[in-house]
Amino acid sequence: MRNRPIPGSSGLVRPMSLLGDPVLHAPCEPVTDFGADLGRLVEDMFATMYAAQGVGLAANQVGVALRVFVYDCPDDEDVRHFGHVVNPRLVEADGLTVRGPEGCLSLPGLEAGTERFDRAVVEGVTVDGEPVRVEGTGFFARCLQHECDHVDGLVYADRLTPWRRGRLARAARKAPWSTPEGVSRLRRAQSGALLPPPRPFP
């Protein structure tokens, strides 16, 4: 029997920021107000992440320029990692450098081989201001580095070699969401999105 609600179950699906939106390309501000609005933001971020079938989401991806991200992500051993970090800091990134396919909910339908370390440690606090330390390996380490990049105003395209970045830029110009009409269609689809059935909360 669950004794706590599934995060996102009371949240609203918010419109997704897309590549080129200014909020994605500038560093986010530290959180200083730990009131009810922060809890609602995190709930909405979980709801939006699940609706988009993602494994991580930063606040600026829903248009809020604050240093917050949520995640529900497996590692390479298929162990599920779940939570959120407020005011995250990437304090360790080491091990092997692995180039692997990486996508982003703010660049829907696209991916590119991106180099990341296979181990990462993030420190920050929860919505209640309690210290939190998250360590990840493999795919989860990639997720942690990806989300920390977001709150620093970077997207994975900024990590690519010039050739790969150019190829991704050409694909982005042809993407369905590259026109105002395409963005409108995407927004309508998002506004009508239904949350997938939630997985059991650990």
C-alpha positions in Angstrom: 0.0 0.0 0.0 1.3 3.4 -0.9 1.6 5.9 1.9 2.5 8.9 -0.3 1.2 10.2 -3.6 3.0 9.6 -6.9 4.8 12.8 -7.8 3.2 14.4 -10.8 -0.2 12.9 -10.1 -1.6 16.3 -9.1 0.5 18.3 -11.5 -0.3 20.0 -14.8 1.3 19.4 -18.1 3.1 22.6 -19.1 4.2 23.7 -22.6 7.7 22.6 -23.4 10.4 25.2 -24.3 12.0 24.4 -27.6 15.5 24.8 -29.1 16.0 28.6 -29.7 13.7 29.7 -26.8 15.9 32.2 -24.9 15.1 30.6 -21.5 17.0 27.5 -22.6 20.1 29.4 -23.5 20.9 31.4 -20.4 21.9 30.2 -16.9 19.0 29.7 -14.5 18.7 31.6 -11.2 19.2 29.9 -7.8 16.0 29.1 -5.9 15.6 31.3 -2.8 11.9 30.9 -2.1 11.0 27.4 -0.8 7.3 28.0 -0.5 4.3 26.3 -2.0 5.0 27.5 -5.5 8.2 25.5 -5.7 6.4 22.3 -4.7 3.7 23.0 -7.4 6.5 23.6 -10.0 8.1 20.3 -9.2 4.7 18.5 -9.4 4.1 20.1 -12.8 7.6 19.1 -14.0 7.0 15.5 -13.1 3.6 15.5 -14.9 5.2 17.2 -18.0 8.1 14.7 -18.0 5.8 11.7 -17.8 3.5 13.0 -20.4 6.4 13.5 -22.8 7.8 10.0 -21.8 11.1 11.6 -20.7 13.6 10.5 -18.0 14.6 14.0 -16.9 13.4 17.6 -17.1 14.8 20.9 -16.0 12.6 23.9 -15.0 13.7 26.1 -17.9 12.3 23.4 -20.2 8.8 24.5 -19.0 9.8 28.2 -19.2 10.8 28.7 -15.6 14.4 30.0 -15.2 15.1 28.4 -11.9 17.8 25.8 -10.9 15.6 22.8 -10.5 15.4 19.4 -12.2 13.4 16.2 -11.8 14.3 12.7 -13.0 13.0 9.1 -13.2 15.8 7.4 -15.0 17.3 3.9 -15.2 21.1 3.2 -15.1 22.8 0.6 -17.3 21.8 -2.2 -14.9 18.1 -1.0 -15.2 18.0 0.2 -11.6 15.5 3.0 -11.4 16.6 6.4 -10.0 13.9 8.8 -9.0 13.8 12.3 -7.5 14.4 16.0 -7.8 17.2 18.4 -7.1 16.9 22.1 -6.3 20.0 24.3 -6.8 22.0 21.4 -8.3 25.7 21.4 -8.6 27.7 18.9 -10.6 30.5 18.2 -8.1 32.0 15.1 -9.8 32.1 13.9 -13.3 34.7 11.2 -14.1 35.4 7.7 -15.2 35.3 6.8 -18.9 34.2 9.2 -21.5 31.4 7.6 -23.6 29.8 8.9 -26.7 26.3 7.7 -26.8 23.0 8.8 -28.5 21.4 11.6 -26.5 18.0 13.3 -27.1 16.1 16.1 -25.4 12.5 16.9 -24.8 13.2 20.4 -26.1 14.5 19.0 -29.4 11.8 16.4 -30.0 12.5 13.7 -32.4 16.2 14.4 -32.7 19.3 12.8 -31.2 23.1 12.9 -31.6 26.2 11.1 -30.3 27.3 13.1 -27.3 30.3 12.6 -25.1 29.6 12.2 -21.4 31.5 10.8 -18.4 30.1 7.5 -17.2 30.0 8.6 -13.5 28.5 11.8 -12.1 27.6 13.2 -8.6 25.2 16.1 -8.1 24.6 17.9 -4.8 21.7 20.3 -4.0 18.6 20.4 -1.8 15.0 19.2 -1.9 11.9 21.3 -2.1 12.0 21.3 1.7 15.6 22.6 1.8 17.1 19.3 2.9 20.5 18.4 1.5 20.6 15.8 -1.2 23.5 14.0 -3.0 22.8 11.9 -6.1 25.3 9.6 -7.7 24.8 8.0 -11.0 26.7 5.7 -13.4 26.1 4.8 -17.1 22.9 6.2 -18.6 21.8 7.8 -15.3 25.2 9.7 -15.1 24.4 11.0 -18.6 21.0 12.2 -17.4 22.5 14.0 -14.5 25.0 15.8 -16.6 22.4 16.6 -19.2 20.1 18.2 -16.6 22.9 20.2 -15.0 23.8 21.5 -18.4 20.2 22.7 -18.8 20.2 24.8 -15.6 23.5 26.3 -16.8 21.9 27.4 -20.0 23.3 24.6 -22.2 21.7 22.0 -24.4 23.4 18.8 -25.6 24.0 20.4 -29.0 26.5 22.7 -27.3 28.6 19.6 -26.4 28.8 18.3 -29.9 31.7 18.4 -32.3 31.3 21.0 -35.0 30.4 18.4 -37.6 27.7 16.7 -35.4 26.4 20.1 -34.4 26.0 21.2 -38.0 24.2 17.9 -38.8 21.8 18.4 -35.9 21.2 22.0 -36.8 20.1 20.9 -40.3 17.8 18.3 -38.9 16.3 20.9 -36.5 15.5 23.2 -39.4 13.5 20.4 -41.0 11.8 19.3 -37.8 8.0 19.6 -37.6 8.3 22.1 -34.7 10.7 24.4 -36.6 7.8 26.6 -37.9 5.2 28.6 -36.0 2.5 26.3 -37.3 4.5 23.2 -36.1 5.0 24.8 -32.7 1.2 25.4 -32.5 0.5 21.8 -33.3 2.9 20.6 -30.7 1.4 23.0 -28.1 -2.1 21.6 -28.9 -0.8 18.1 -28.6 0.9 18.9 -25.3 -2.2 20.6 -23.8 -4.3 17.5 -24.6 -1.7 15.1 -23.4 -2.8 12.3 -21.0 -0.4 11.0 -18.4 0.7 7.4 -18.9 -0.2 5.1 -16.1 2.3 5.8 -13.3 4.8 3.2 -12.3 5.0 2.0 -8.7 6.6 4.6 -6.5 9.7 3.2 -4.7 
